């Protein structure tokens, strides 16, 4: 085999080796999305959303959801559906920090985070997390569980589905118009 062909073959093998090594090295930087909560929706009996200024608990009896300690509002089914479609299925993606001291930067400390606690029918906690609003990225949030100091970026923004405002979760029932009012008009 000519000397030039040997050199070309060695260079080709070296370039292929470098390419595969580079590809393998780059895989560690890929963001892997995993569910933050691994909960069967049928197990959820109630959930409490706590912000720094307010708190609300939504509870299920059989198949009917209601706002705890509020008898004037009927549940907004769209809010419940969004909760199960977006919040329960939210994924964590990029690890942002492992440092507990940086929680305040990501709005995940006790004074600024919104906390979600999920209970089963035996009133046992089956899932929870803290969520913080990103000041620069409106497409995602910061999230951490109570069992870990790790802060992750969420796969999508779910902050608006976790509002502890009763008027978001419920609507005033439509009062029936009495026949006597119709007759007066």
HELIX and SHEET records of a PDB file:
HELIX    1   1 UNK A    3  UNK A   26  1                                  24    
HELIX    2   2 UNK A   27  UNK A   29  5                                   3    
HELIX    3   3 UNK A   41  UNK A   43  5                                   3    
HELIX    4   4 UNK A   77  UNK A   82  1                                   6    
HELIX    5   5 UNK A   83  UNK A   87  3                                   5    
HELIX    6   6 UNK A  100  UNK A  102  5                                   3    
HELIX    7   7 UNK A  159  UNK A  161  5                                   3    
HELIX    8   8 UNK A  166  UNK A  169  1                                   4    
HELIX    9   9 UNK A  179  UNK A  184  1                                   6    
SHEET    1   A 9 UNK A  34  UNK A  35  0                                        
SHEET    2   A 9 UNK A  91  UNK A  97 -1                                        
SHEET    3   A 9 UNK A 151  UNK A 154 -1                                        
SHEET    4   A 9 UNK A 141  UNK A 144 -1                                        
SHEET    5   A 9 UNK A 125  UNK A 133 -1                                        
SHEET    6   A 9 UNK A 114  UNK A 119 -1                                        
SHEET    7   A 9 UNK A  46  UNK A  50 -1                                        
SHEET    8   A 9 UNK A  55  UNK A  61 -1                                        
SHEET    9   A 9 UNK A  64  UNK A  67 -1                                        
SHEET    1   B 2 UNK A  73  UNK A  75  0                                        
SHEET    2   B 2 UNK A 170  UNK A 172 -1                                        
END                                                                             
